Amino acid sequence: MLAPLLHLVFANEGVASGTFGMIFVTILQGLLPSFLMVILGGLLRNRLSENAWQGLDRLNFEILFPALIFVAASGRPIALVDVARIGPAVWIILGAGMVLGYSARRYGPERFLDFAGGWQVAWRFNTAMGFIAVAILPDADLGILAVAIGMGIPMANLLAVSALSRGGSLGFGATVKRIALNPFLLASVSGVLVGLSGWTIPAPVLAPIEMLSQAAIPVALISIGATMDWRALARLDRFSAILCGVRLVALPALTFSACLALDVDPSLAGVLVVFSALPTASAAHVLASSFGADRKLVATLIAQSTLLAAVTLPLWIAAVIIWV
């Protein structure tokens, strides 16, 4: 939707500091509807009970978002080479987040399980914001993002569950089962397989899935606003600053530099940089609490990451548009 305007900016102005400002404002305008939906969720917080909001999150996690991921992944032909080049890149980004995030250990909770609950913030990603942000790019390719999500979800969960398991009691079999049955993973793998096969899903079958997918992002944004602690930034300390800095600044900076140095295809580079700049997963606290970690700490980190991303994510999108 914003691509014609962005191309017009380049054609008339060139890439200069003034143009950067115009692009940044244009990106903010594109993200504004999403931010307003989050604010709406905050205003509606008390209209529903906590159980109702949790049920809404569950609906999105089990049905709506898997439908969105499946539609995005299956909606275009996928070459095996795409999976081979996107998967390792995504895994390196997640692994880097885990390694860099460990630098916050000395400033975090003494109990390792509580630290692990917060540590996952450094590499997990918000899928809803990913679809919104990538759609703003002039050469947006949601199919590439869907493959990245498909490759990233099992690895992100494996790293998180492995870290939490060090301080928890979940056995190996239960860990494998939890990862394998993740609805996002199942939808990603199914969509990628359809894309690889080149098979076209019959319209009567695809139509209801598309209807479900269209509800995923609005429901997710309203739910984020309703459950987010809007005062979380006031509690930003060294521990949370390091984790949010890794997630929102260090990872996209490393990814951006690597894409420029390796002359990565612009459409893929844009998706990878935006993917690496996303705030952390809004459901990270659910996984942490299931292991007995400090749920409130993780919820605060999620809110901090999401609020700070309102500033950092548009900057990275603008950088991609200008230099990649």
VOVOSE-427848 format. One record per residue (C-alpha): x, y, z. Coordinates in steps of 0.05 Angstrom, whole numbers. Layout:
REM VOVOSE-427848
+--------+--------+--------+
|     xx |     yy |     zz |
+--------+--------+--------+
|      X |      Y |      Z |
...
+--------+--------+--------+
***
This chain:
REM VOVOSE-427848
+--------+--------+--------+
|     xx |     yy |     zz |
+--------+--------+--------+
|      0 |      0 |      0 |
|     57 |     48 |     16 |
|    103 |     24 |    -40 |
|     79 |     75 |    -93 |
|     89 |    133 |    -45 |
|    158 |    109 |    -24 |
|    180 |    100 |    -97 |
|    153 |    170 |   -111 |
|    196 |    198 |    -55 |
|    258 |    166 |    -84 |
|    242 |    189 |   -155 |
|    231 |    262 |   -136 |
|    280 |    273 |    -79 |
|    337 |    224 |    -82 |
|    366 |    191 |    -20 |
|    384 |    248 |     27 |
|    372 |    267 |     99 |
|    308 |    302 |     81 |
|    284 |    240 |     44 |
|    299 |    197 |    105 |
|    253 |    241 |    145 |
|    198 |    235 |     93 |
|    206 |    159 |     90 |
|    205 |    154 |    166 |
|    141 |    194 |    170 |
|    110 |    151 |    115 |
|    129 |     88 |    153 |
|     99 |    115 |    216 |
|     35 |    130 |    178 |
|     34 |     58 |    154 |
|     44 |     32 |    225 |
|     -5 |     81 |    256 |
|    -68 |     38 |    246 |
|    -33 |    -20 |    282 |
|    -12 |     25 |    340 |
|    -83 |     51 |    344 |
|   -109 |    -20 |    349 |
|    -60 |    -32 |    407 |
|    -86 |     31 |    441 |
|   -157 |      7 |    430 |
|   -140 |    -57 |    465 |
|   -114 |    -17 |    524 |
|   -179 |     22 |    527 |
|   -219 |    -42 |    525 |
|   -178 |    -78 |    578 |
|   -231 |    -75 |    632 |
|   -289 |    -91 |    587 |
|   -270 |   -165 |    587 |
|   -246 |   -209 |    643 |
|   -174 |   -235 |    646 |
|   -201 |   -305 |    628 |
|   -235 |   -276 |    566 |
|   -170 |   -243 |    542 |
|   -133 |   -308 |    554 |
|   -186 |   -345 |    513 |
|   -177 |   -295 |    457 |
|   -102 |   -306 |    458 |
|   -114 |   -381 |    456 |
|   -161 |   -373 |    396 |
|   -108 |   -333 |    359 |
|    -52 |   -381 |    378 |
|    -90 |   -444 |    359 |
|   -130 |   -423 |    298 |
|   -126 |   -351 |    271 |
|    -51 |   -341 |    266 |
|    -36 |   -411 |    241 |
|    -87 |   -396 |    185 |
|    -50 |   -331 |    169 |
|     18 |   -366 |    167 |
|     -9 |   -423 |    124 |
|    -41 |   -375 |     74 |
|     23 |   -334 |     68 |
|     68 |   -395 |     60 |
|     24 |   -433 |     11 |
|      3 |   -373 |    -31 |
|     66 |   -373 |    -75 |
|    110 |   -427 |   -105 |
|    171 |   -440 |    -61 |
|    236 |   -468 |    -88 |
|    276 |   -515 |    -44 |
|    335 |   -468 |    -51 |
|    293 |   -414 |    -16 |
|    285 |   -458 |     45 |
|    359 |   -476 |     43 |
|    381 |   -403 |     43 |
|    328 |   -373 |     89 |
|    331 |   -427 |    143 |
|    405 |   -422 |    162 |
|    401 |   -346 |    160 |
|    343 |   -345 |    209 |
|    377 |   -396 |    254 |
|    440 |   -354 |    257 |
|    400 |   -293 |    277 |
|    365 |   -331 |    333 |
|    430 |   -363 |    357 |
|    464 |   -295 |    358 |
|    407 |   -268 |    401 |
|    415 |   -325 |    450 |
|    491 |   -315 |    455 |
|    487 |   -239 |    461 |
|    429 |   -242 |    509 |
|    469 |   -284 |    558 |
|    511 |   -222 |    572 |
|    453 |   -199 |    616 |
|    462 |   -259 |    663 |
|    502 |   -221 |    716 |
|    447 |   -168 |    721 |
|    388 |   -215 |    722 |
|    352 |   -257 |    774 |
|    394 |   -303 |    817 |
|    351 |   -364 |    802 |
|    370 |   -389 |    733 |
|    298 |   -409 |    716 |
|    275 |   -337 |    725 |
|    334 |   -312 |    684 |
|    318 |   -362 |    629 |
|    246 |   -336 |    626 |
|    273 |   -267 |    611 |
|    331 |   -291 |    568 |
|    284 |   -317 |    514 |
|    263 |   -245 |    501 |
|    330 |   -235 |    465 |
|    313 |   -282 |    407 |
|    238 |   -297 |    404 |
|    198 |   -254 |    355 |
|    128 |   -225 |    348 |
|     97 |   -257 |    287 |
|     40 |   -207 |    282 |
|     87 |   -147 |    279 |
|    128 |   -184 |    227 |
|     71 |   -188 |    177 |
|     54 |   -115 |    189 |
|    125 |    -90 |    182 |
|    144 |   -131 |    121 |
|     81 |   -109 |     85 |
|    107 |    -37 |     88 |
|    169 |    -53 |     48 |
|    166 |    -32 |    -26 |
|    185 |   -102 |    -48 |
|    145 |   -137 |      5 |
|    145 |   -213 |      1 |
|    103 |   -244 |     55 |
|    120 |   -313 |     26 |
|    193 |   -304 |     46 |
|    171 |   -281 |    115 |
|    126 |   -343 |    121 |
|    185 |   -388 |    105 |
|    228 |   -349 |    155 |
|    174 |   -359 |    208 |
|    168 |   -432 |    190 |
|    243 |   -441 |    199 |
|    247 |   -396 |    260 |
|    190 |   -421 |    304 |
|    218 |   -491 |    319 |
|    288 |   -463 |    332 |
|    263 |   -406 |    376 |
|    221 |   -455 |    416 |
|    277 |   -506 |    420 |
|    325 |   -454 |    448 |
|    273 |   -427 |    496 |
|    250 |   -495 |    521 |
|    323 |   -518 |    528 |
|    341 |   -457 |    569 |
|    279 |   -463 |    614 |
|    289 |   -538 |    621 |
|    355 |   -526 |    657 |
|    316 |   -498 |    716 |
|    251 |   -536 |    706 |
|    227 |   -608 |    709 |
|    201 |   -619 |    638 |
|    229 |   -684 |    609 |
|    259 |   -694 |    540 |
|    197 |   -728 |    511 |
|    151 |   -673 |    536 |
|    198 |   -620 |    508 |
|    199 |   -652 |    439 |
|    123 |   -660 |    440 |
|    112 |   -587 |    459 |
|    156 |   -563 |    402 |
|    128 |   -612 |    350 |
|     55 |   -595 |    365 |
|     64 |   -520 |    363 |
|      7 |   -494 |    318 |
|     52 |   -442 |    286 |
|    102 |   -496 |    268 |
|     49 |   -542 |    240 |
|     19 |   -486 |    198 |
|     87 |   -463 |    174 |
|    110 |   -532 |    153 |
|     43 |   -548 |    120 |
|     44 |   -482 |     81 |
|    117 |   -491 |     59 |
|    102 |   -562 |     36 |
|     43 |   -537 |     -6 |
|     88 |   -482 |    -34 |
|    143 |   -531 |    -51 |
|     93 |   -578 |    -85 |
|     65 |   -524 |   -129 |
|     -5 |   -549 |   -114 |
|    -62 |   -498 |   -117 |
|   -112 |   -506 |    -61 |
|   -184 |   -506 |    -87 |
|   -219 |   -439 |    -76 |
|   -277 |   -467 |    -34 |
|   -226 |   -499 |     13 |
|   -180 |   -439 |     16 |
|   -234 |   -386 |     26 |
|   -252 |   -403 |     99 |
|   -178 |   -407 |    117 |
|   -167 |   -338 |     87 |
|   -227 |   -311 |    126 |
|   -196 |   -336 |    191 |
|   -128 |   -308 |    171 |
|   -157 |   -238 |    161 |
|   -178 |   -236 |    234 |
|   -111 |   -256 |    263 |
|    -73 |   -190 |    263 |
|   -130 |   -145 |    289 |
|   -145 |   -194 |    345 |
|    -71 |   -200 |    363 |
|    -61 |   -124 |    365 |
|   -122 |   -112 |    409 |
|   -101 |   -168 |    456 |
|    -30 |   -140 |    461 |
|    -58 |    -72 |    481 |
|   -105 |   -103 |    532 |
|    -53 |   -145 |    567 |
|      8 |    -99 |    561 |
|     34 |    -61 |    621 |
|     38 |     10 |    594 |
|     81 |     33 |    652 |
|    135 |    -19 |    639 |
|    186 |     31 |    611 |
|    190 |     64 |    679 |
|    219 |     -2 |    705 |
|    273 |     -8 |    651 |
|    337 |    -30 |    687 |
|    405 |    -56 |    663 |
|    380 |   -127 |    656 |
|    320 |   -109 |    613 |
|    359 |    -56 |    574 |
|    410 |   -107 |    552 |
|    358 |   -158 |    530 |
|    317 |   -106 |    493 |
|    380 |    -76 |    463 |
|    400 |   -143 |    436 |
|    331 |   -157 |    408 |
|    318 |    -88 |    377 |
|    387 |    -59 |    362 |
|    444 |   -109 |    361 |
|    410 |   -165 |    321 |
|    383 |   -119 |    265 |
|    450 |    -82 |    263 |
|    488 |   -147 |    253 |
|    438 |   -173 |    202 |
|    437 |   -107 |    164 |
|    514 |   -105 |    161 |
|    518 |   -178 |    139 |
|    466 |   -168 |     84 |
|    504 |   -108 |     56 |
|    571 |   -143 |     61 |
|    546 |   -207 |     27 |
|    504 |   -169 |    -25 |
|    441 |   -208 |     -6 |
|    381 |   -203 |    -53 |
|    342 |   -140 |    -32 |
|    275 |   -176 |    -21 |
|    308 |   -228 |     24 |
|    352 |   -177 |     59 |
|    293 |   -133 |     76 |
|    255 |   -191 |    107 |
|    316 |   -215 |    147 |
|    330 |   -145 |    175 |
|    258 |   -133 |    194 |
|    253 |   -204 |    223 |
|    315 |   -190 |    266 |
|    286 |   -123 |    290 |
|    218 |   -148 |    314 |
|    198 |   -142 |    387 |
|    196 |   -206 |    426 |
|    138 |   -256 |    423 |
|     77 |   -231 |    461 |
|     64 |   -302 |    488 |
|    134 |   -312 |    517 |
|    107 |   -305 |    588 |
|     60 |   -364 |    576 |
|    118 |   -411 |    562 |
|    158 |   -382 |    621 |
|    101 |   -391 |    670 |
|     89 |   -463 |    648 |
|    159 |   -479 |    672 |
|    150 |   -441 |    738 |
|    192 |   -380 |    718 |
|    175 |   -309 |    741 |
|    115 |   -293 |    696 |
|    111 |   -220 |    716 |
|    184 |   -207 |    698 |
|    174 |   -236 |    629 |
|    109 |   -197 |    619 |
|    146 |   -133 |    636 |
|    202 |   -149 |    587 |
|    151 |   -162 |    532 |
|    117 |    -95 |    545 |
|    184 |    -59 |    545 |
|    205 |    -93 |    480 |
|    139 |    -77 |    446 |
|    138 |     -4 |    468 |
|    211 |      9 |    449 |
|    199 |    -25 |    381 |
|    150 |     31 |    364 |
|    212 |     74 |    356 |
|    266 |     25 |    332 |
|    226 |    -15 |    282 |
|    207 |     44 |    237 |
|    281 |     65 |    237 |
|    303 |     -4 |    213 |
|    248 |     -6 |    160 |
|    272 |     62 |    135 |
|    344 |     38 |    134 |
|    323 |    -22 |     92 |
|    285 |     21 |     42 |
|    343 |     69 |     34 |
|    405 |     26 |     34 |
|    387 |    -46 |     19 |
+--------+--------+--------+
***
